[in-house]
Amino acid sequence: MDAQLRTLEKTLSEIPFPKKLAVELCADCNFACAMCHHPQMRRPKGVLPFELWDKLAREVAAINPDTECWFSFCGEPFLQPALLLRAIAHGKALGLRSVNVNTNGMLLTPELADPLLDSGVDLVVFGLDGFSRETYEQVRIGGQRDVVYANVEHLLARRMARTDGPEIHVQFIEMDENAHEMAEFQRYWLARGAVVKARNKLSWGGKFATPLKTPREERIACPWALTMMHVFWDGRVPRCPGDTEGEEGYGNAWHAPLAELWAKLGSYRALHLERRFEELPERCQSCSDWMTGAAQRLRPASGPFRAAYPTHAIAPACSSGGSQP
């Protein structure tokens, strides 16, 4: 078995409440990225009501305020900047200890840098996936490489001018189109003090081919299923992030507590932990995302982000770079 998967497998067990909650602030996106399902998504697109976020945040704060809350999934959160900043600040005021944003960076303009830093956000992840303009714009369709890079560098500079604030990560999803630029990407951003997050391409529940070839007999329990819950903008809870259309929903967060919905998914998690993979739903049979749940982080030699951090962590799925939150 791949060493990374073996290490990840040891961290997986049944837990009473999700470690990560990915909340879809809006279902629209300003990009049509080559590795994302969003351009083909058919379900209605809308914006998360603040009242729903208040309900979710209060439940998380009461049960486990250490749960990582991500504004991430099938949409770009900076399409709704005022709502995003308000939601972050509200979550922090309620006692949430990890409120994070995954963005493609195109709309995080210099004017929004200080308001974002002032909001109390804990982590900002930029999905970049390319170093040269040619490669970046081939993958990040709709983005402008130089604009995005300038936005990231401005936020980094404003963060470095403060004594505290969020970590800033730049993400590189390795694909055939960009693998030759990984080393140069790492050198560039480490020199500027950012954390470099490298991860594998998602299949989005079997919708895309990935380069990973782990034999099926070495399958592990799906890290996404064991640790994460996703909530659409309208409150619906899909069974997994691969279900981007909500075809296999397990309820609605408007109508049921998150803890109840998580418990409802318990039998599904048990199939994974008991390695009864042949009994999983049809979508799981063609999905390879259990191979891609780990990300690696490289930290700069100096600066505020050089402190120790887990080598392997499960990345939220999202169209901004998926975090998949």
C-alpha positions in Angstrom: 0.0 0.0 0.0 1.1 3.6 -0.7 2.9 4.9 2.4 0.8 8.1 2.4 -2.5 6.1 2.4 -1.2 3.8 5.1 -0.4 6.8 7.3 -3.8 8.3 6.6 -5.6 5.1 7.3 -4.3 5.0 10.8 -6.0 8.3 11.6 -9.5 7.0 10.6 -12.1 5.9 13.1 -15.7 6.5 14.0 -16.2 9.9 15.5 -19.3 11.4 17.1 -19.2 14.7 15.1 -17.5 15.7 11.9 -13.9 17.0 12.1 -14.6 19.3 9.1 -17.8 21.0 8.0 -17.7 22.4 4.4 -20.4 25.0 3.9 -21.4 26.2 0.5 -21.6 30.0 0.8 -22.9 30.2 -2.8 -23.1 27.7 -5.6 -21.9 29.9 -8.4 -18.3 30.2 -9.6 -16.5 32.7 -11.8 -14.2 29.9 -13.2 -14.7 26.8 -15.2 -11.7 24.8 -14.1 -10.5 21.8 -16.0 -10.5 19.5 -13.0 -13.8 20.6 -11.5 -17.4 19.3 -11.9 -18.9 22.8 -11.5 -19.3 23.6 -15.2 -21.5 20.5 -15.6 -23.5 21.0 -12.4 -27.3 21.0 -12.9 -28.8 21.7 -9.5 -30.1 25.1 -8.6 -27.6 27.7 -7.7 -28.1 30.1 -4.8 -26.7 31.9 -1.8 -26.5 30.6 1.8 -28.9 32.5 4.0 -27.1 34.1 7.0 -29.7 32.5 9.3 -28.7 29.1 8.2 -25.1 29.8 8.9 -26.0 31.1 12.3 -27.8 27.8 13.0 -24.9 25.7 11.8 -22.3 27.8 13.7 -24.2 27.7 17.0 -24.5 23.9 16.7 -20.8 23.4 16.0 -19.8 25.8 18.8 -22.0 23.9 21.3 -20.8 20.4 20.3 -17.2 20.8 19.1 -15.8 24.3 18.5 -12.6 22.8 17.2 -14.4 21.4 14.1 -12.9 23.0 11.0 -15.5 25.1 9.3 -14.8 25.8 5.6 -16.5 28.1 3.3 -15.9 25.8 0.4 -17.5 23.2 -1.8 -19.1 24.0 -5.2 -18.7 27.7 -5.5 -16.5 30.7 -5.1 -17.1 32.4 -1.8 -15.8 35.8 -2.8 -18.7 36.2 -5.2 -20.4 37.2 -1.9 -17.7 39.2 -0.1 -20.0 41.0 2.3 -21.7 37.8 3.4 -18.4 35.9 3.6 -16.8 38.5 5.9 -19.9 38.7 8.1 -20.2 34.9 8.3 -16.5 34.6 9.3 -16.7 37.2 12.0 -20.0 35.8 13.4 -18.5 32.3 13.6 -15.5 33.6 15.5 -17.7 35.6 17.8 -19.7 32.4 18.6 -16.4 30.7 19.6 -15.5 28.6 16.6 -11.8 28.0 16.6 -11.2 27.2 12.9 -13.1 29.2 10.3 -11.4 28.9 6.9 -11.8 30.0 3.3 -10.9 28.2 0.0 -10.8 30.6 -2.9 -9.5 30.9 -6.5 -8.3 34.4 -5.6 -9.5 36.3 -8.6 -12.0 38.4 -6.6 -9.9 38.7 -3.4 -8.7 42.2 -4.5 -6.4 44.4 -2.5 -9.4 46.3 -1.2 -10.6 43.1 0.5 -7.3 42.1 2.0 -7.5 44.0 5.2 -11.2 43.4 5.8 -10.5 39.6 5.4 -7.6 39.7 7.8 -9.7 41.7 10.3 -12.6 39.2 10.1 -10.8 36.7 12.3 -10.4 34.0 9.5 -8.0 31.3 10.6 -6.8 29.9 7.2 -7.0 31.1 3.6 -6.2 28.6 0.8 -5.7 29.8 -2.7 -6.2 27.3 -5.5 -3.6 28.1 -8.1 -2.4 24.9 -9.8 0.0 26.5 -12.2 3.1 28.7 -12.3 3.4 30.0 -15.9 0.5 32.0 -17.4 0.0 29.4 -20.1 -0.4 26.5 -17.7 -2.4 28.4 -15.1 -4.9 29.6 -17.6 -5.2 26.2 -19.2 -6.2 24.7 -15.9 -7.9 27.6 -14.2 -10.2 28.5 -17.0 -11.6 32.0 -16.6 -8.8 33.2 -14.4 -6.0 35.6 -15.1 -2.7 34.4 -13.7 -1.0 37.7 -13.1 -4.1 39.2 -11.4 -4.5 36.2 -9.1 -0.8 36.1 -8.2 -0.8 39.8 -7.4 -3.8 39.3 -5.2 -2.1 36.5 -3.3 1.1 38.4 -2.9 -0.7 41.5 -1.6 -2.6 39.5 1.0 0.7 37.9 2.1 2.3 41.3 2.4 -0.5 42.6 4.5 -0.5 39.5 6.7 3.3 39.7 7.2 2.9 43.3 8.4 0.8 42.0 11.4 1.9 40.2 14.5 -0.9 37.6 14.1 -3.5 36.5 11.7 -4.5 33.6 9.4 -2.1 31.2 7.7 -2.0 31.6 3.9 -1.6 28.5 1.8 -1.2 28.2 -2.0 -2.5 24.9 -3.4 -1.2 22.9 -6.3 -3.3 20.0 -7.6 -1.0 17.9 -9.5 -2.2 16.9 -13.0 -0.7 15.9 -16.3 -1.1 19.5 -17.5 1.0 21.1 -14.7 3.2 18.5 -13.1 6.3 19.9 -14.8 5.8 23.2 -12.9 5.5 21.8 -9.3 9.1 22.5 -8.3 9.2 26.0 -9.7 5.8 26.7 -8.0 7.1 25.6 -4.7 10.3 27.6 -4.9 8.4 30.8 -5.8 5.9 30.7 -3.0 8.1 29.3 -0.3 10.5 32.3 -1.0 7.5 34.6 -0.4 6.6 33.0 2.9 3.5 31.1 1.9 2.7 27.5 2.8 2.6 25.3 -0.3 -0.1 22.7 -0.2 0.3 19.8 -2.8 -2.5 17.4 -3.4 -3.8 14.9 -6.0 -6.6 15.5 -8.4 -10.1 14.5 -7.3 -12.3 12.3 -9.4 -15.4 14.0 -7.9 -17.0 10.7 -7.2 -15.8 9.0 -10.4 -16.6 11.8 -12.8 -13.0 12.4 -13.8 -10.0 10.2 -14.4 -7.0 10.6 -12.0 -3.4 9.4 -12.3 -3.7 7.4 -9.1 -3.4 3.6 -9.6 -3.7 2.1 -6.1 -5.0 -1.5 -6.5 -8.5 -2.0 -5.4 -7.5 -4.7 -2.9 -5.5 -2.1 -1.1 -8.5 0.2 -0.7 -8.9 2.1 2.6 -11.9 3.7 4.2 -12.8 6.9 2.5 -11.3 9.8 4.5 -14.0 12.2 3.2 -16.8 9.9 4.4 -15.2 9.4 7.9 -14.3 13.0 8.7 -16.4 15.5 6.7 -19.9 16.8 6.3 -21.0 19.1 3.5 -23.9 21.4 3.5 -25.3 23.0 0.3 -26.4 26.6 0.2 -30.1 25.5 0.6 -29.3 23.3 3.7 -29.3 19.9 1.9 -26.7 17.5 3.2 -25.3 15.1 0.5 -24.0 11.7 1.4 -20.5 12.7 0.2 -18.7 15.5 -1.7 -18.8 13.4 -4.9 -22.6 13.8 -4.9 -22.4 17.4 -6.2 -26.0 17.3 -7.5 -27.4 16.1 -4.2 -28.9 13.0 -5.6 -28.2 11.0 -2.4 -29.2 13.4 0.2 -29.4 12.5 3.9 -31.6 15.4 5.1 -31.6 19.1 5.4 -29.7 21.2 8.0 -32.7 23.6 8.2 -34.8 20.9 9.6 -32.5 18.7 11.6 -29.4 19.2 13.9 -26.0 18.5 12.4 -25.4 15.8 15.1 -28.6 14.0 14.0 -27.6 14.1 10.3 -24.1 12.9 11.1 -25.5 10.0 13.1 -27.8 9.2 10.2 -24.8 8.7 8.0 -23.3 6.3 10.6 -24.3 3.1 8.8 -22.5 4.3 5.7 -19.3 5.1 7.6 -19.5 1.6 9.2 -19.4 0.0 5.8 -16.1 1.8 5.2 -14.5 1.0 8.6 -15.6 -2.7 8.3 -14.1 -2.8 4.8 -17.4 -3.9 3.3 -16.7 -1.9 0.2 -18.8 -4.1 -2.1 -21.9 -3.0 -0.1 -21.3 0.7 -0.7 -23.6 2.7 -3.0 -23.0 2.5 -6.8 -21.3 5.9 -6.9 -18.6 4.6 -4.5 -17.7 1.6 -6.8 -16.3 3.9 -9.5 -14.9 6.6 -7.2 -11.2 6.8 -6.6 -11.3 9.7 -4.2 -10.4 7.5 -1.3 -6.9 7.6 -2.8 -6.8 11.4 -2.9 -7.8 12.5 0.6 -4.3 13.4 1.8 -2.5 16.6 1.1 1.2 17.5 1.8 2.3 20.9 3.1 5.7 22.5 2.6 6.5 25.3 5.0 8.9 28.2 4.4 12.2 28.3 6.2 11.4 31.6 7.8 8.3 33.8 8.5 5.2 33.3 10.6 4.1 30.0 8.9 7.3 28.0 9.6 5.9 26.3 12.7 5.2 22.6 12.7 2.0 21.4 11.1 0.7 17.9 10.3 2.4 16.5 7.2 -0.9 14.8 6.0 -4.3 16.3 6.3 -7.6 15.8 4.6 -8.4 18.6 2.2 -12.0 19.8 1.8 -13.5 19.4 -1.7 -14.4 22.5 -3.5 -14.2 24.0 -6.9 -11.7 26.7 -5.8 -9.2 24.0 -5.3 -10.9 21.6 -3.3 -11.1 21.8 -1.3 -13.5 20.1 -1.7 -13.6 22.8 2.3 
